Every structure is written in structure tokens, then in C-alpha cells.
Amino acid sequence: MNNFGRNLALWVIIIVLLLLLFNVFQPGGSQHASQQLAYSDFVSDVDHGSVRSVVIQNQNISGTLKDGTSFETYAPFDPGLVSHLTAKDVEVTAKPLDPDGSPLLRYVLNYLPILMMFGVGFLIFRQMQSGSGRAMGFGKSRARLLTEKQGRVTFEDVAGIDEAKGELQEIVEFLKDPQKFTRLGGKIPKGALLVGPPGTGKTLLARAIAGEANVPFFTISGSDFVEMFVGVGASRVRDMFEQGKKSAPCIIFIDEIDAVGRHRGAGLGGGNDEREQTLNQMLVEMDGFESNEGVILIAATNRPDVLDPALLRPGRFDRQVVVPNPDVSGRERILRVHMRKVPLASDVDPKVIARGTPGFSGADLANLVNEAALLAARLGKRTVAMLEFENAKDKVLMGAERRSLVMSDDEKRMTAYHEGGHALCAILTPLCDPVHKATIIPRGRALGLVMSLPEGDRYSKSKAKCLAELILAMGGRAAEEIIFGADNVCTGASADIKAATDQARRMITEWGMSEKLGMIAYGDNGQEVFLGHSVTQNKNVSEQTAREIDAEIKALIDNAYRTAHALLLSHIDDLHRLANALLEYETLSGDEIRRVLRGEKIERIVVDDLAPDSRRASVPATPPRPSGGAGTGDFGPAPAPG
């Protein structure tokens, strides 16, 4: 019998015993049981003077004999019965007939409050015996044990982060064969902290460790420890490690540990008592007087800068494993993993897609494959072709096409020259990334976009590269002023101006690329800080220095604008050809743009997109990077997606 059956039987027995006791000590419960008398015997007892008292309820008669015996009888219609009883000195009491004549109903009504009371007690007892999340389970850990029913994950399912897997391979070997290390004096690591941008596969990597080692894997979020009651989180930490010790060797994975592991004493009012008590208990459990042998704690965060230093020291988190965005070879392997369940056409090349997606994380690549499969299914195709991957990449980065947006001819012409200015500046400036695509079809929040293709993964930028990107940003506004005049420029360059200003400010205040201001890091002059209960402005620079920073920013942007203006004026015929081609075709690939500038004719194969077997010669899939747009287009190096 399980625990629930035993508890239920115990409570049934307790309720029955209490009902019997209640019945015994009820008024009249200690008297003798009433006997049934025939009416003739009752009349005979009355004639002999043996009856002391009677209670008459309609034709039901109950009473007591002089020897104390209780009796009950049923009288026929006898008008002279009361006179006969009074003549024999019998005490007569008359009562009306109860409306609820059923004895069972009387018992139910009498004992219903007691039954309800014990029912409520039984529910409370069940909640006390159940796990966390119930009325009395505040201090229980919310860690969930993942089994093979949820799907076993191994290192074969994790690609693109070979260095991180190599760091964690030792933990797997420790769990498989601890004697291999302990006989040389080695100790099993207490914990490993996975650090990296969102979507890089930190959670998947932790599950792969458990799958490779074939040990229990408990997972919990950092926010599951924090409650409104002080001490609840610390109790959950203790219970979590108790569960781990019962299942040792095992792995406990805490996702988003920064929710509970923030630096103590930080924030308004000196910190949070509940969160700090939870963190203190975690520190003690990881490296206190009581050892938790065989329990390995793995945590993940994308904000290691806010974690408490005591949490990061050796002995608690012995390993800090960086899980970065994958490089081109890593992206190819990740794509191959996600393409296993997708029927691919013969023209799909993961290497080309990987070269065209710099900065993509593993989650971004999984989303890319899924979007391509959805696009192919929407068109009724049986396989996913390279064209679907190209369109899916555009949709992920720029948003869906808004062909329903009706633009006037003047707005289309303005947008075409704006995007043509961006594309022409990118081609004429040697350090700009090659142009991949230009479009005047509204996508997302932009009315048009120009995308650049980095020739490879880039991890740093030179000052000359930054200046070239400023020229690219100013190309759209410069083209508008040249063609339509200074008084007719539109708001399409707002995002370009904002992005250029941000990059110029970073060049001066963070990257030390100003000869006048030197290699000094100037912080944000408008940052708000809390002092007690008041808010003040953090003045990291003087007013004079702030004016010099603004002047340097303006000088950089003005020089970039003048350079872009001169480039476009000297190639005005190319600008007209490019804008007219955009008006005619709406979208041009990088090869088509260069063909237009050479004066060659563009040839396209017209196919029916709805035909499952239709094929179109596609441009090699490359990573569209917004470099300018009318309306709200972006420019410059796109941040890593996700």
C-alpha cells in the first residue's frame, strides 16, 4: 500500500473512533437502548402502574418504565388513551412530529459539522505531506529531476563549442571513474559556472554532461529560491542539497544564477535580506564544514559581472567556462545538427549558410532552420531549398516584408535614392564591408535597407574601419540632399544619425580614438546613482570636457558627411542608375548592384513561388547586416543576434 492509502486508512479509523466517542458522551447516549413494546403490552403495563412517563408524537409513543427501562411503541387511533394515562398517574408529554422523520438524515445532520471539520484537517495533512508549491511546502526545493523520458542529451547533440566541451569533459570522467583522479590526490570539482551570451547553449551543455555521465540531473532556476518570506530561499537551498546527497553522484543545474547570486550589499537600502540569506546558505552548502561529496553544482549566467566574489572563488565554482558565440566552423556543425530532421534540397550548403551568419548564436541558427522549414511548408514544397534559407535569414534579421504598406511614388523615389546612397558609399569606401543586398521593400520597422556582408568573423575594429562606417551611415542623408535639396530631406535618416552618434561617442569616450581627448575612458555623464533615499547625477566629466566631447563627436560626423557628399557628387550618374534599378526591381543583390554600376543589364528568371518544384538561381547565402534605411533602418556592425 502506498503512502496515500496508509494515510487515508489512518484518517478513516480516527474519524470513526471520534464519532463513536461523540455518540457515547452525547446526552442520553449512556442510557439503555430502547425496547420495542407491543401496544397491548403497553396498555397492560399502564393498567398495572408500571409506566412512569411517556412522550407522545402523533401515534409514536416512547417512554420510561418505573424500573428505568426505555420503550417505544406505536399506538392506533385511540381517543381515550390520554385520559387512561392520566388516570394511572403517568406523566404525559406531547411533542409534534419531526419533519425529518428519517433516522439516517438525523444522523447526517448531527454529524455533518464534525465530518466537515475532519475533512478540512485531512486536506491540510495532505498538503503537509505533499511537495513544494502547497500550503506547507514553502521550504521544499523546486528542483526537478530530469530522466531519459525527457530525452537524453549527449555531447553529440552539442556542436560549435568544442573548447567548452573540453573543459567539462573532465567532470564527466570524474563522475564515471572517480578513482582515476582520487588515487593521485585529486578532488572532484565542486562546481562549474557557464558564462556566455544568451542562446549559446549553456543549458544544453549542462544536460549533455548529465547524459554523458549517466547520473541524476536536477534543474532549477535561480528565481525559484527567492520568495517574499525571509528564510524560505535558504530552506530550499538546504532541501536541494539534501536531495542531491541522496542521489549522489549527481548534477544540480541552476539556470540564471544571477537572480540569487548578486553582489551582497548592493542596491537601494543595502540589499535584500531574503536573497542574501539564500546566497549565504548556498555558500555554506558548497564549501562549508559539511562536505557534499558527489554533488556537482553547475550554474549558467550571461551576467557574471554582478555575481558575488565569494561565489566565484575556487572551492565553490572551481571552473568558469566561457560559452561564446560559435565561429564559422562551429556554425556549420550547429546547422548540421538542426538540419537532421529537415528534408533538404540538393542545393543547400551548410558551409555557405555558416559563412553568411556571423554573430549568430546556436539559438539563432535553430530559429533560422525552423523559419526556413516553415516557409517551405507554406509554399507546399516537399524539401527546404537554399532560397528558403535566404528568405528566412532576411526575415530573422529584418522582419517580414510589408508589401501591404502603400507608399506614394515620391516616397519610393526618396527611399530608392536614400538606399542607393548607402550602397554606393559602401562600394566606394574601401574599408566598408561588401554590399550583400539593397531593398526598398518595407521590412519590420524600416522602409528600406542596405545590408553589408563581412568577409569573415571579426572581433575588433580599427579606427579607419570605424570612420568608414560613419561615411556609410551618412550616405543616405547626403543622397537626399544632393537630389532633393537641403529643405526637402526627410526623417528617413533618423536611425542612421542615432547609430552614427553612438559610434562616434564610443570612439571618443571608450576606445580612445580622439587625438585631442586622448586615451581616457570617459563614463556616462548622465548616469543616475542612489545615495540613501535621494537620486543624484553622476558627473564623471567636467562641463568643459563634456563640451569638448560633443565638439569631437560633431567633427567626426561632419567630416563623414562631407566625405559621403563628395563621393556621391563625383559619382552622380552611378547614383541615378542605382536608384532607378531599385525602383524597377525593388530588391538588388550585391552582384546585381555591381552589374548595374558597370552598366550591364540585369537578367532574372521569373518563377512561380507557389509551385513546389520551382527553382530560382539564388545569391549565395550571406549574413545581411543592416547598413542604412529609410524610416527606421539601422547601420553599422549589427550586434550579435539574441
C-alpha positions as CSV (number, residue, x, y, z in Angstrom):
1,M,0.0,0.0,0.0
2,N,1.4,3.4,-0.9
3,N,1.7,6.4,1.5
4,F,-1.6,7.9,0.3
5,G,-3.5,4.6,1.1
6,R,-2.0,4.3,4.5
7,N,-2.8,7.9,5.4
8,L,-6.3,7.6,4.2
9,A,-6.9,4.4,6.2
10,L,-5.5,6.1,9.3
11,W,-7.7,9.1,9.0
12,V,-10.9,6.9,8.4
13,I,-10.1,5.0,11.6
14,I,-9.6,8.2,13.6
15,I,-12.9,9.7,12.3
16,V,-14.9,6.5,13.1
17,L,-13.5,6.4,16.7
18,L,-14.3,10.0,17.3
19,L,-17.8,9.6,16.0
20,L,-18.3,6.6,18.4
21,L,-17.0,8.7,21.3
22,F,-19.2,11.6,20.4
23,N,-22.2,9.2,20.3
24,V,-21.3,7.7,23.7
25,F,-20.9,11.0,25.5
26,Q,-24.0,12.6,23.8
27,P,-26.8,13.4,26.2
28,G,-28.8,10.2,26.5
29,G,-26.1,8.2,25.0
30,S,-25.3,6.4,28.2
31,Q,-28.9,5.2,28.8
32,H,-30.1,1.8,28.0
33,A,-31.3,1.1,24.4
34,S,-35.0,1.5,23.9
35,Q,-37.1,-1.7,23.6
36,Q,-40.0,-2.1,21.2
37,L,-43.3,-3.0,23.0
38,A,-46.5,-4.2,21.5
39,Y,-49.4,-1.8,22.1
40,S,-51.3,-4.4,24.1
41,D,-48.3,-4.9,26.4
42,F,-48.0,-1.1,26.8
43,V,-51.7,-0.9,27.8
44,S,-51.2,-3.8,30.3
45,D,-48.2,-2.0,31.8
46,V,-50.2,1.2,32.2
47,D,-53.0,-0.8,33.9
48,H,-50.5,-2.3,36.3
49,G,-49.0,1.1,37.1
50,S,-45.5,0.2,35.7
51,V,-45.2,3.2,33.4
52,R,-43.6,6.3,34.8
53,S,-43.7,8.8,31.8
54,V,-44.5,8.8,28.1
55,V,-43.8,11.1,25.2
56,I,-46.5,11.2,22.5
57,Q,-45.6,12.3,19.0
58,N,-48.7,11.8,16.9
59,Q,-49.1,8.0,17.0
60,N,-45.5,7.3,18.1
61,I,-45.1,6.7,21.8
62,S,-41.9,6.5,23.8
63,G,-41.4,6.5,27.5
64,T,-39.8,5.1,30.6
65,L,-40.9,2.4,32.9
66,K,-40.6,2.7,36.7
67,D,-37.6,0.3,36.6
68,G,-35.8,2.7,34.3
69,T,-36.3,0.7,31.1
70,S,-36.9,2.8,28.0
71,F,-39.5,1.7,25.5
72,E,-41.1,2.6,22.2
73,T,-44.4,1.6,20.7
74,Y,-46.9,2.7,18.0
75,A,-50.5,3.4,19.0
76,P,-53.6,3.0,16.8
77,F,-56.1,5.7,16.8
78,D,-57.4,5.7,20.5
79,P,-59.2,8.9,21.6
80,G,-59.3,7.7,25.3
81,L,-55.6,7.0,25.6
82,V,-54.6,10.3,27.2
83,S,-57.4,10.0,29.8
84,H,-56.4,6.5,30.6
85,L,-52.8,7.5,31.2
86,T,-53.6,10.5,33.4
87,A,-55.9,8.3,35.4
88,K,-53.0,6.0,36.1
89,D,-50.7,8.9,37.2
90,V,-48.5,8.6,34.1
91,E,-46.5,11.8,33.2
92,V,-47.6,12.7,29.7
93,T,-45.6,14.9,27.3
94,A,-46.9,15.8,23.9
95,K,-44.5,16.8,21.0
96,P,-45.1,17.5,17.4
97,L,-43.9,15.0,14.8
98,D,-40.3,15.8,13.4
99,P,-40.5,16.9,9.8
100,D,-37.3,14.8,9.1
101,G,-38.5,11.5,10.1
102,S,-35.6,9.6,8.6
103,P,-33.1,8.4,11.3
104,L,-30.3,8.4,8.7
105,L,-31.0,12.0,7.9
106,R,-30.9,12.9,11.5
107,Y,-27.6,11.3,12.0
108,V,-26.2,13.1,8.9
109,L,-27.4,16.5,10.2
110,N,-26.0,15.8,13.6
111,Y,-22.5,14.7,12.5
112,L,-22.1,16.9,9.4
113,P,-20.1,19.7,11.2
114,I,-17.7,17.1,12.7
115,L,-17.3,15.5,9.3
116,M,-16.5,18.8,7.7
117,M,-14.0,19.7,10.4
118,F,-12.1,16.4,9.9
119,G,-12.3,16.9,6.1
120,V,-10.5,20.2,6.4
121,G,-7.9,18.6,8.6
122,F,-7.4,15.8,6.2
123,L,-6.7,18.3,3.3
124,I,-4.2,20.2,5.5
125,F,-2.5,17.0,6.3
126,R,-2.3,16.1,2.6
127,Q,-0.7,19.5,1.8
128,M,1.8,19.0,4.6
129,Q,2.8,15.6,3.1
130,S,3.0,16.8,-0.5
131,G,5.9,18.5,-2.2
132,S,6.7,22.1,-2.7
133,G,4.2,24.6,-4.0
134,R,1.5,23.5,-1.5
135,A,0.3,25.4,1.7
136,M,3.0,23.9,3.9
137,G,5.7,23.3,1.3
138,F,7.4,26.7,1.2
139,G,10.7,25.4,2.3
140,K,10.8,22.4,-0.1
141,S,13.2,22.6,-3.1
142,R,11.6,23.1,-6.5
143,A,14.4,21.3,-8.3
144,R,13.1,18.9,-11.0
145,L,14.8,15.6,-11.7
146,L,15.2,15.1,-15.4
147,T,15.2,11.5,-16.6
148,E,15.6,9.8,-20.0
149,K,11.8,10.3,-20.5
150,Q,12.6,14.0,-21.2
151,G,15.1,12.9,-23.8
152,R,18.8,12.1,-23.2
153,V,21.2,14.7,-24.5
154,T,24.9,13.9,-25.1
155,F,27.9,15.8,-26.4
156,E,27.0,14.7,-29.9
157,D,23.9,17.0,-29.7
158,V,26.0,20.0,-28.8
159,A,28.1,21.5,-31.5
160,G,30.2,24.6,-32.1
161,I,31.6,25.0,-28.6
162,D,34.4,22.5,-28.6
163,E,36.5,24.4,-26.1
164,A,33.7,24.5,-23.5
165,K,33.1,20.8,-24.0
166,G,36.7,20.0,-23.5
167,E,36.7,21.9,-20.2
168,L,33.7,19.9,-19.0
169,Q,34.9,16.5,-20.2
170,E,36.9,16.1,-17.1
171,I,33.8,16.4,-14.9
172,V,32.2,13.6,-16.9
173,E,35.3,11.4,-16.5
174,F,35.3,12.2,-12.7
175,L,31.7,11.1,-12.4
176,K,32.4,7.9,-14.4
177,D,35.6,6.9,-12.7
178,P,36.4,9.0,-9.6
179,Q,39.2,6.6,-8.5
180,K,41.3,7.6,-11.6
181,F,41.7,11.0,-10.0
182,T,41.4,10.4,-6.3
183,R,44.3,8.0,-6.2
184,L,46.6,10.8,-7.3
185,G,45.2,13.2,-4.6
186,G,42.8,15.0,-7.0
187,K,39.4,16.1,-5.8
188,I,36.2,16.3,-7.8
189,P,35.3,19.9,-8.7
190,K,32.6,21.5,-6.6
191,G,31.1,23.5,-9.4
192,A,31.3,24.9,-12.8
193,L,30.0,28.3,-14.0
194,L,28.9,28.6,-17.6
195,V,29.3,32.1,-18.9
196,G,28.2,33.4,-22.3
197,P,25.6,35.4,-24.3
198,P,22.0,34.2,-24.4
199,G,21.3,31.4,-26.8
200,T,24.8,29.9,-26.9
201,G,23.8,26.5,-25.4
202,K,24.6,26.7,-21.7
203,T,21.6,24.8,-20.6
204,L,22.0,22.2,-23.4
205,L,25.6,21.8,-22.4
206,A,24.7,21.1,-18.8
207,R,22.2,18.4,-19.8
208,A,24.8,16.9,-22.1
209,I,27.2,16.5,-19.1
210,A,24.5,14.6,-17.2
211,G,23.7,12.5,-20.3
212,E,27.3,11.6,-20.9
213,A,27.9,10.7,-17.2
214,N,24.5,8.9,-16.9
215,V,23.9,10.4,-13.5
216,P,20.7,12.1,-12.0
217,F,20.3,15.7,-13.2
218,F,18.4,18.2,-11.1
219,T,17.4,21.5,-12.7
220,I,16.2,24.7,-11.0
221,S,16.0,28.4,-11.8
222,G,17.7,31.0,-9.7
223,S,14.4,32.8,-9.3
224,D,12.8,29.7,-7.7
225,F,14.8,30.4,-4.5
226,V,13.5,33.9,-3.9
227,E,10.2,34.4,-2.1
228,M,8.5,37.2,-0.2
229,F,9.2,35.4,3.2
230,V,12.7,35.7,4.6
231,G,14.4,32.3,5.1
232,V,12.3,30.4,2.6
233,G,15.1,30.5,-0.1
234,A,17.7,29.3,2.4
235,S,15.4,26.4,3.4
236,R,15.0,25.5,-0.3
237,V,18.8,25.5,-0.8
238,R,19.2,23.1,2.2
239,D,16.5,20.8,0.8
240,M,18.0,20.9,-2.7
241,F,21.4,19.7,-1.4
242,E,19.7,17.1,0.8
243,Q,18.0,15.7,-2.4
244,G,21.4,15.8,-4.2
245,K,23.2,13.9,-1.4
246,K,20.5,11.2,-1.5
247,S,21.1,10.8,-5.3
248,A,24.9,11.3,-5.3
249,P,26.8,11.3,-7.5
250,C,24.5,13.8,-9.3
251,I,24.5,17.2,-11.0
252,I,22.5,20.2,-9.8
253,F,22.0,22.8,-12.5
254,I,20.9,26.4,-11.6
255,D,19.9,28.5,-14.5
256,E,20.2,32.3,-14.3
257,I,22.1,32.1,-11.0
258,D,22.4,35.9,-11.1
259,A,18.8,36.1,-9.8
260,V,20.1,34.8,-6.4
261,G,23.8,35.3,-6.6
262,R,24.1,39.0,-6.9
263,H,26.7,41.0,-5.0
264,R,25.7,41.3,-1.4
265,G,25.1,44.8,0.0
266,A,24.3,46.3,-3.4
267,G,21.2,48.1,-4.3
268,L,18.9,50.6,-2.6
269,G,18.7,50.1,1.2
270,G,21.8,47.9,1.3
271,G,20.5,44.8,-0.3
272,N,17.7,42.3,0.0
273,D,17.5,40.1,3.2
274,E,15.8,37.2,1.6
275,R,18.2,37.0,-1.4
276,E,21.3,37.5,0.8
277,Q,20.3,34.8,3.2
278,T,19.7,32.4,0.3
279,L,23.1,33.3,-1.1
280,N,24.8,32.8,2.3
281,Q,23.2,29.3,2.7
282,M,24.4,28.4,-0.8
283,L,27.9,29.5,0.0
284,V,27.9,27.3,3.2
285,E,26.4,24.3,1.4
286,M,29.0,24.5,-1.4
287,D,32.1,24.9,0.8
288,G,31.2,24.6,4.5
289,F,32.0,22.3,7.3
290,E,29.8,19.6,6.0
291,S,31.1,18.2,2.7
292,N,28.7,17.4,-0.1
293,E,30.8,14.7,-1.9
294,G,29.4,13.7,-5.3
295,V,27.2,16.7,-5.7
296,I,28.4,18.9,-8.6
297,L,26.8,22.3,-9.0
298,I,26.7,23.7,-12.5
299,A,25.3,27.2,-13.0
300,A,24.7,29.4,-16.0
301,T,24.5,33.2,-16.4
302,N,25.1,35.8,-19.0
303,R,25.9,38.5,-16.4
304,P,29.0,37.3,-14.4
305,D,29.8,40.9,-13.5
306,V,27.0,41.1,-11.0
307,L,27.8,37.9,-9.1
308,D,29.2,38.0,-5.6
309,P,33.0,37.4,-5.4
310,A,32.6,34.8,-2.7
311,L,30.5,32.7,-5.1
312,L,33.2,32.8,-7.8
313,R,36.2,31.7,-5.7
314,P,37.9,28.3,-6.1
315,G,36.3,25.7,-3.8
316,R,32.8,26.8,-4.9
317,F,32.9,27.4,-8.6
318,D,36.2,25.8,-9.5
319,R,35.7,26.3,-13.2
320,Q,34.4,29.3,-15.1
321,V,33.7,28.0,-18.6
322,V,33.1,30.6,-21.3
323,V,30.5,29.6,-23.9
324,P,30.9,32.1,-26.7
325,N,29.1,32.6,-30.0
326,P,30.4,30.0,-32.5
327,D,32.8,30.7,-35.2
328,V,32.2,29.8,-38.9
329,S,33.1,26.1,-38.4
330,G,31.0,25.9,-35.3
331,R,28.1,27.4,-37.0
332,E,28.3,24.8,-39.7
333,R,28.3,22.0,-37.2
334,I,25.3,23.5,-35.4
335,L,23.4,23.9,-38.6
336,R,24.1,20.2,-39.5
337,V,22.7,19.2,-36.1
338,H,19.5,21.2,-36.6
339,M,19.1,20.0,-40.2
340,R,19.0,16.4,-39.3
341,K,15.2,16.4,-39.0
342,V,14.6,18.7,-42.0
343,P,14.4,17.3,-45.6
344,L,16.9,19.4,-47.6
345,A,17.1,20.1,-51.3
346,S,20.3,19.3,-53.2
347,D,21.3,23.0,-53.4
348,V,21.5,23.5,-49.6
349,D,25.1,24.0,-48.4
350,P,25.6,24.5,-44.7
351,K,29.1,25.9,-45.3
352,V,27.6,28.8,-47.3
353,I,24.9,29.5,-44.7
354,A,27.5,29.4,-41.9
355,R,29.7,31.9,-43.7
356,G,26.7,34.2,-44.1
357,T,25.7,34.2,-40.4
358,P,28.5,35.8,-38.4
359,G,27.5,36.6,-34.9
360,F,24.6,34.1,-34.8
361,S,24.3,32.0,-31.6
362,G,23.1,28.4,-31.5
363,A,19.5,29.5,-30.8
364,D,19.6,31.9,-33.7
365,L,20.7,29.2,-36.1
366,A,18.0,26.8,-34.8
367,N,15.4,29.6,-35.4
368,L,16.8,30.1,-38.9
369,V,16.4,26.4,-39.8
370,N,12.9,26.4,-38.3
371,E,11.8,29.5,-40.3
372,A,13.2,28.1,-43.5
373,A,11.1,24.9,-42.9
374,L,8.0,27.0,-42.2
375,L,8.5,29.0,-45.4
376,A,8.9,25.8,-47.4
377,A,5.8,24.3,-45.8
378,R,3.8,27.5,-46.5
379,L,4.7,27.2,-50.2
380,G,3.7,23.5,-50.3
381,K,7.2,22.2,-51.0
382,R,8.5,18.8,-50.0
383,T,12.0,19.9,-49.3
384,V,13.7,23.0,-48.0
385,A,15.9,24.7,-50.6
386,M,18.6,27.4,-50.3
387,L,16.1,30.0,-51.3
388,E,14.1,29.4,-48.2
389,F,17.2,29.7,-46.0
390,E,18.0,33.0,-47.7
391,N,14.5,34.3,-47.2
392,A,14.4,33.0,-43.6
393,K,17.6,34.8,-42.8
394,D,16.2,38.1,-44.2
395,K,13.1,37.6,-42.1
396,V,15.0,36.8,-38.9
397,L,17.3,39.9,-39.2
398,M,15.0,42.4,-40.8
399,G,11.5,41.3,-40.2
400,A,8.8,40.1,-42.6
401,E,8.1,42.0,-45.8
402,R,5.3,44.6,-45.5
403,R,4.1,44.6,-49.1
404,S,0.7,45.7,-48.0
405,L,2.2,49.1,-47.0
406,V,1.2,51.5,-49.7
407,M,3.9,54.1,-50.4
408,S,3.5,57.1,-52.7
409,D,5.7,57.4,-55.8
410,D,7.6,60.3,-54.2
411,E,8.3,58.3,-51.0
412,K,9.5,55.3,-53.1
413,R,11.8,57.6,-55.1
414,M,13.1,59.2,-51.9
415,T,13.7,55.8,-50.4
416,A,15.4,54.5,-53.5
417,Y,17.9,57.4,-53.5
418,H,18.5,57.1,-49.8
419,E,19.3,53.3,-50.0
420,G,21.3,54.0,-53.2
421,G,23.4,56.5,-51.4
422,H,24.2,53.9,-48.7
423,A,25.1,51.2,-51.2
424,L,27.2,53.5,-53.3
425,C,29.2,54.8,-50.3
426,A,29.8,51.3,-49.2
427,I,31.2,50.3,-52.6
428,L,33.3,53.4,-53.0
429,T,34.8,53.2,-49.4
430,P,37.5,50.5,-49.4
431,L,37.2,49.5,-45.7
432,C,33.4,49.1,-45.8
433,D,32.0,45.5,-45.8
434,P,30.9,44.4,-49.3
435,V,27.2,45.1,-50.0
436,H,25.1,42.0,-49.9
437,K,21.6,43.3,-50.7
438,A,19.6,46.5,-51.1
439,T,15.9,46.8,-50.9
440,I,13.1,49.4,-50.9
441,I,10.5,46.9,-49.7
442,P,9.5,47.8,-46.2
443,R,10.6,45.2,-43.7
444,G,9.9,45.3,-40.0
445,R,10.0,49.0,-38.9
446,A,12.2,50.1,-41.9
447,L,11.0,51.4,-45.2
448,G,14.2,50.2,-46.9
449,L,17.5,48.6,-46.1
450,V,21.1,48.1,-47.3
451,M,22.9,45.0,-45.9
452,S,26.6,44.5,-45.8
453,L,28.5,41.2,-45.7
454,P,31.6,40.9,-43.5
455,E,34.2,38.8,-45.2
456,G,34.7,36.8,-42.1
457,D,34.3,36.7,-38.3
458,R,35.6,40.0,-36.8
459,Y,36.4,40.5,-33.2
460,S,37.9,44.1,-33.3
461,K,37.7,47.2,-35.5
462,S,40.4,49.7,-36.4
463,K,39.8,53.5,-36.3
464,A,39.8,53.6,-40.1
465,K,37.1,51.0,-40.2
466,C,35.0,53.0,-37.8
467,L,35.4,56.1,-39.9
468,A,34.4,54.2,-43.0
469,E,31.2,53.1,-41.2
470,L,30.4,56.7,-40.3
471,I,30.7,57.6,-44.0
472,L,28.4,54.7,-44.9
473,A,25.9,56.0,-42.3
474,M,25.8,59.5,-43.8
475,G,25.4,58.3,-47.4
476,G,21.6,58.2,-47.2
477,R,21.1,61.8,-46.0
478,A,23.8,63.0,-48.4
479,A,22.0,61.4,-51.3
480,E,18.7,63.0,-50.2
481,E,20.3,66.5,-50.0
482,I,22.0,66.2,-53.4
483,I,18.9,65.0,-55.3
484,F,16.1,66.8,-53.5
485,G,17.8,69.8,-51.8
486,A,18.5,70.6,-48.2
487,D,15.0,71.8,-47.5
488,N,13.4,68.5,-48.7
489,V,15.3,65.9,-46.7
490,C,13.0,63.6,-44.8
491,T,13.1,61.8,-41.4
492,G,14.4,58.6,-43.0
493,A,17.9,59.2,-41.7
494,S,16.9,59.3,-38.0
495,A,18.2,55.8,-37.2
496,D,21.4,56.5,-39.2
497,I,22.1,59.7,-37.3
498,K,21.5,58.0,-33.9
499,A,23.7,55.0,-34.7
500,A,26.5,57.2,-36.1
501,T,26.3,59.4,-33.0
502,D,26.5,56.4,-30.7
503,Q,29.5,55.0,-32.6
504,A,31.3,58.4,-32.6
505,R,30.7,58.8,-28.9
506,R,32.2,55.4,-28.2
507,M,35.2,56.1,-30.4
508,I,36.0,59.1,-28.2
509,T,34.9,58.1,-24.7
510,E,35.6,54.4,-24.7
511,W,38.0,53.4,-27.5
512,G,40.5,56.3,-27.1
513,M,40.4,57.3,-30.8
514,S,40.5,61.1,-30.3
515,E,43.9,62.8,-30.5
516,K,42.5,65.8,-28.6
517,L,40.9,64.0,-25.7
518,G,43.5,61.2,-25.6
519,M,43.2,57.6,-24.4
520,I,41.0,58.2,-21.4
521,A,37.7,56.4,-20.6
522,Y,35.0,59.0,-20.0
523,G,32.0,57.5,-18.3
524,D,28.3,58.3,-18.9
525,N,27.8,61.8,-17.7
526,G,24.1,61.3,-17.1
527,Q,24.1,58.1,-15.1
528,E,21.8,58.2,-12.0
529,V,23.0,56.8,-8.7
530,F,21.3,56.3,-5.4
531,L,22.6,57.9,-2.3
532,G,20.4,57.0,0.7
533,H,16.9,58.0,-0.4
534,S,17.9,60.6,-2.9
535,V,18.9,60.4,-6.6
536,T,21.8,62.3,-8.0
537,Q,23.6,62.7,-11.3
538,N,26.9,61.0,-11.6
539,K,29.3,63.7,-13.0
540,N,32.2,61.7,-14.3
541,V,33.5,64.5,-16.5
542,S,33.6,68.3,-16.1
543,E,31.4,70.6,-18.1
544,Q,34.4,71.8,-20.2
545,T,35.3,68.1,-21.0
546,A,31.7,67.4,-21.9
547,R,31.7,70.3,-24.3
548,E,34.9,69.0,-25.9
549,I,33.4,65.5,-26.3
550,D,30.4,66.9,-28.0
551,A,32.6,69.0,-30.3
552,E,34.7,66.0,-31.2
553,I,31.6,63.9,-32.0
554,K,30.2,66.7,-34.2
555,A,33.6,66.9,-36.0
556,L,33.7,63.2,-36.7
557,I,30.1,63.1,-38.1
558,D,30.5,66.3,-40.1
559,N,33.7,65.0,-41.7
560,A,32.0,61.7,-42.6
561,Y,29.0,63.6,-44.1
562,R,31.3,65.8,-46.2
563,T,33.2,62.8,-47.4
564,A,29.9,61.0,-48.3
565,H,28.6,64.1,-50.1
566,A,31.7,64.4,-52.2
567,L,31.8,60.7,-53.1
568,L,28.2,60.8,-54.3
569,L,28.6,64.1,-56.2
570,S,31.6,62.6,-58.1
571,H,29.5,59.5,-59.0
572,I,26.1,61.1,-59.5
573,D,25.4,59.0,-62.6
574,D,26.0,55.8,-60.7
575,L,23.6,57.1,-58.0
576,H,20.9,57.7,-60.6
577,R,21.4,54.2,-62.2
578,L,21.3,52.5,-58.9
579,A,18.2,54.3,-57.7
580,N,16.3,53.6,-61.0
581,A,17.2,49.9,-60.7
582,L,15.8,49.8,-57.1
583,L,12.6,51.5,-58.3
584,E,12.3,48.9,-61.1
585,Y,13.3,45.7,-59.2
586,E,12.7,46.8,-55.6
587,T,15.5,44.4,-54.3
588,L,19.0,44.0,-55.7
589,S,21.7,41.6,-54.6
590,G,25.3,42.6,-54.2
591,D,26.2,41.1,-57.6
592,E,23.3,42.9,-59.3
593,I,24.3,46.2,-57.8
594,R,27.8,45.9,-59.2
595,R,26.4,44.9,-62.5
596,V,24.2,48.0,-62.6
597,L,27.2,50.2,-61.8
598,R,29.1,48.6,-64.7
599,G,26.2,49.4,-67.0
600,E,25.2,45.8,-67.6
601,K,21.6,44.5,-67.9
602,I,20.1,42.5,-65.1
603,E,18.6,39.2,-66.1
604,R,16.2,37.4,-63.8
605,I,14.3,34.1,-64.1
606,V,10.6,34.5,-63.3
607,V,9.2,31.5,-61.4
608,D,6.1,30.8,-59.6
609,D,6.8,30.7,-55.9
610,L,3.8,28.5,-55.2
611,A,5.0,25.7,-57.4
612,P,6.6,23.0,-55.3
613,D,9.2,22.1,-57.9
614,S,10.1,25.7,-58.9
615,R,13.8,26.7,-58.5
616,R,15.4,30.1,-58.7
617,A,19.1,30.9,-59.1
618,S,19.8,32.3,-55.6
619,V,22.6,34.6,-54.4
620,P,25.0,32.7,-52.1
621,A,23.5,32.9,-48.6
622,T,25.4,35.6,-46.7
623,P,24.6,37.4,-43.4
624,P,22.6,40.5,-44.2
625,R,23.8,43.3,-41.9
626,P,21.7,46.5,-41.9
627,S,23.8,49.4,-43.1
628,G,21.1,52.0,-43.6
629,G,17.5,52.5,-44.2
630,A,14.7,54.9,-44.8
631,G,12.4,55.4,-41.8
632,T,14.0,53.3,-39.1
633,G,16.8,51.5,-40.8
634,D,19.9,50.6,-38.9
635,F,23.6,50.9,-39.9
636,G,26.9,49.7,-38.9
637,P,28.0,46.5,-37.4
638,A,25.0,44.6,-36.3
639,P,25.0,43.4,-32.7
640,A,25.1,39.7,-32.2
641,P,21.6,38.5,-32.7
642,G,19.9,37.3,-29.5
